[in-house]
Amino acid sequence: MENRYSRELLDLASKLDAVIEGRGEVIKDALNVAEKQDENATVSLLEHISKVVNDESLPQSIKMIAKSVKNSILMFYGYESVMGICGHRPNEDEDTRTLDELLLELNQLVGLSKVKARVNDLIAFQKVQLLREKIGLKSQKGTLHMAFTGNPGTGKTTVARIVGRIYKQLGLLSKGHFIEVSRTDLIAGYQGQTALKVKSVIEKAKGGVLFIDEAYSITENDHSDSYGRECLTELTKALEDYRKDLVVIVAGYTGPMQHFFESNPGLKSRFNIFLEFGDYSVDELMKMLIYLCDKSDYRMEEEALSATRLFIQEQEQNKGNNFANGRLVRNIFEWLIANHARRVYTIDTPDQEMLSTISISDSTFEGFCSQ
C-alpha cells in the first residue's frame, strides 16, 4: 500500500486514540490495517469512528479528527475496496426520479450558476440529437467524458451523481449507476497489475458514471513513471473504447489537474467538457446553512445568524487554496447543534422552542476546526 496514505492513517489514528483515551485500541486497529490490510481491523476501526461521530457529548474538534481518520482509510484502500469490506454495493435501480425531478434538483443547488447553465446546455444538446436520430437525421452526440476542477466542497460529486442519472433518463447510459474511485482503486503495488485493476473498475462502471476523485494523484507518486503511466494508458484506452456507454468524470484542484492532463498526450483529447467549480460566496454559504437547519427542524435566532455570518465571512476572507466551501458549512452546522445540545441538556423539561432554537450562546467558534 502507499506509504503516504499509511503514514497519514497512523498519524491521525494516533491523535484520535489520544483525545478519546482509547488505550491503544484505535492505534492497534490502524496498525493492522496499514501493515496487513486486515479486514476485521478495518471494520473495527470504522466502528470506533462511528461511535465518536455519533457521541453528542464529544466536542466537534474530536469528531473532526475521527472524520479525518475515516477519509484516510478511504484513501488508503480506495472507495471501492472499503465498500467491499463493509459489504455495501451500489443499487443501480434505487433512484427512480424522473428527468424533470433530476433537473429540478440540479437547478435548485445553491450557487454554481455557470456549472448549471453548462450542464443544462449539454442536456439540451443531447435531447435534440436524440430527436434528430428518431426522424432519421444524423446526430452528433460526441464524447460525454468530463473534467471537474475546483476546491473541495464545491458540489463536484453531487453534480456528477445527478449527471449520471440524467444521462440514464435520456437513454445515453444503460444503467446510470455511480462509482467513485481514488488512486488506490486504480493502481496496484506490482508491475502489470495496475492494468488489471483499471480494467476491473471500468467493467463495473460500464453503463454508468465513473468518478475519479483527486485524479491528479495518479501522477503525483514516486511510481508515476511506471504505475501511473500504466494506469493512464489503460484509462485513456477505455475512454475511447467505451465512450458510447460510459461517462468518466475526473475531478480535483485546478492547478494539479492541469498537470494531470499534460502527463499523457492523448488524455485531454478524450474530454471535451471542462467545468470549473468556483468557491461559494458568503451569501451562498449562509443559504446552505439555513437549509440544513430547516431540514433538521432547527432555527437560528437573528443574533446567532449574524454571529455565524461574521465567522463565515472571516473564514472566506482568510481562505487558502483548500477552502472547504460546503464542507465548512456542514462542519459549522454540526458545531452549532453540538453546542445547542450541550446547553439544552442542562435544562429541566425543555419545550419545543428550546429544543429547536440555536441561540447566540451556541454561536461561539473558539476551538472550531474548519477542515
DANORPE-V365658 format. One record per backbone hydrogen bond with DSSP energy under -1.0 kcal/mol. CO is the residue of the C=O (numbers start at 1). NH is the residue of the N-H. If there is no record, write none. Layout:
BEGIN
CO | NH
CO | NH
END
This chain:
BEGIN
2 | 6
3 | 7
4 | 8
5 | 9
6 | 10
7 | 11
8 | 12
9 | 13
10 | 14
11 | 15
12 | 16
13 | 17
14 | 18
15 | 19
16 | 20
17 | 22
22 | 25
24 | 28
25 | 29
26 | 30
27 | 31
28 | 32
29 | 33
30 | 34
31 | 35
32 | 36
32 | 38
33 | 37
38 | 42
39 | 43
40 | 44
41 | 45
42 | 46
43 | 47
44 | 48
45 | 49
46 | 50
47 | 51
48 | 52
49 | 53
50 | 54
52 | 55
55 | 58
59 | 63
60 | 64
61 | 65
62 | 66
63 | 67
64 | 68
65 | 69
66 | 70
67 | 71
68 | 72
69 | 73
70 | 74
71 | 75
72 | 76
73 | 77
74 | 78
78 | 82
79 | 83
80 | 84
81 | 85
82 | 86
83 | 88
91 | 94
98 | 102
99 | 103
100 | 104
101 | 105
102 | 106
103 | 107
104 | 108
106 | 109
112 | 116
113 | 117
114 | 118
115 | 119
116 | 120
117 | 121
118 | 122
119 | 123
120 | 124
121 | 125
122 | 126
123 | 127
124 | 128
125 | 129
126 | 130
127 | 131
128 | 132
129 | 133
130 | 134
131 | 135
132 | 137
133 | 136
145 | 272
146 | 250
147 | 275
148 | 252
149 | 277
153 | 326
155 | 159
156 | 160
157 | 161
158 | 162
159 | 163
160 | 164
161 | 165
162 | 166
163 | 167
164 | 168
165 | 169
166 | 170
167 | 172
167 | 173
168 | 171
177 | 209
179 | 211
181 | 213
182 | 185
183 | 186
183 | 187
190 | 193
193 | 197
194 | 198
195 | 199
196 | 200
197 | 201
198 | 202
199 | 203
200 | 204
201 | 205
202 | 206
205 | 208
207 | 175
207 | 176
208 | 247
209 | 179
210 | 249
211 | 181
212 | 251
214 | 217
215 | 218
216 | 219
217 | 220
221 | 224
223 | 226
223 | 227
223 | 228
226 | 230
227 | 231
228 | 232
229 | 233
230 | 234
231 | 235
232 | 236
233 | 237
234 | 238
235 | 239
236 | 240
237 | 241
238 | 242
242 | 245
245 | 207
247 | 210
248 | 146
249 | 212
250 | 148
251 | 215
252 | 150
253 | 257
254 | 258
255 | 259
256 | 260
257 | 261
258 | 262
264 | 267
267 | 270
268 | 271
273 | 147
275 | 149
281 | 285
282 | 286
283 | 287
284 | 288
285 | 289
286 | 290
287 | 291
288 | 292
289 | 293
290 | 294
291 | 295
292 | 296
293 | 298
294 | 297
299 | 358
301 | 305
302 | 306
303 | 307
304 | 308
305 | 309
306 | 310
307 | 311
308 | 312
309 | 313
310 | 314
311 | 315
312 | 316
313 | 317
314 | 318
320 | 323
324 | 327
325 | 329
326 | 330
327 | 331
328 | 332
329 | 333
330 | 334
331 | 335
332 | 336
333 | 337
334 | 338
335 | 339
336 | 340
337 | 341
338 | 342
339 | 343
340 | 344
341 | 345
343 | 346
344 | 347
351 | 355
352 | 356
353 | 357
356 | 299
358 | 301
359 | 362
360 | 363
365 | 368
END
